[in-house]
């Protein structure tokens, strides 16, 4: 337990034990989700389920902590699992290389985790995941849009239905209200004004995406490695404090 000495000193033994006993599911292991997993693993959480259908691509290297020359072409879920076990070999970590959607939701959410962290960047699966978790009464932390942002001082936490200046959150609210949800999903978001300049999906992203024919192809957005990482670490920080009580 020497590797977690500093967080035990910070939280105290009782809260650290609560943290260790908690189970967390992270869905989406890209620029935001990879940093979420990094923060949770280094905090000593010992029960993790990691969900992502995708594999590491060259275009990921600028911003994803799992993306290295040595991991190109490898499934993100298994890559994340290996990294977690390198940090803490005692962690009970499960890697699911599946697409999060209505058809796979039981695999993703059963048994129910103590906390779900949503780091999906596609609208349809994000709506399906949040809806399923909400009606299962699973506590949620969700990431809104980190792309195109440059100012970390404008990152906020709040209920998804009270956010402002986030186009992704606005689209989510409309879809979730249609599903009967009007409050109760905590998220990280930015109040920074952004000007969207959508580009077609990158070729290597499409080649790796076995589900590219499901709905609209994702549009490519520019992003800094710093802001996406800060979003992920903010989510991990929030999770640690909530789980420790």
PyMOL commands that set and color helices and strands:
alter all, ss='L'
color gray80, all
select helices_A, chain A and resi 2-11+13-21+31-43+58-60+69-71+76-87+102-109+123-135+152-154+160-162+167-178+203-208+225-244
alter helices_A, ss='H'
color red, helices_A
select strands_A, chain A and resi 23-27+47-51+92-96+115-118+140-143+155-159+186-190
alter strands_A, ss='S'
color yellow, strands_A
deselect
rebuild
show_as cartoon
